Amino acid sequence: MKLGYTLLYVDDVEKTMKFYSQAFGLEAGFFHEESKQYGEMATGETKLGFVQHETASSHGFSYEKVELNKKPAGFEIGFVTKDVESAFEKAVKNGAIPVGKPKTKP
């Protein structure tokens, strides 16, 4: 078995994909044009995908919707770069809301 997807449930899949493209330089992979309720970034073998809340709620379980006025959810998406400070500044410039200062890690 291997990890295939990390899926985030969002209000607007298309807007979220545009943000990840502008803020982190990721390329769009798949986007369901007809429904606009699912999309993936081209991130290699493991997909980073986004699912609109309406579709996610049809899966038969409840969850706490992530909102900016609440504490962030307990997960992390790690991007690897040699220039952490520039990547951080680019993400914030494109709408990312910092929850901490950038750190260079091994």
Secondary structure, DSSP 8 states (H G I E B T S, - for coil): ----EEEEEES-HHHHHHHHHHHH--EEEEE-TTT--EEEEE-SSSEEEEEEHHHHHTTS-------TTS---S-------S-HHHHHHHHHHTT---SS------
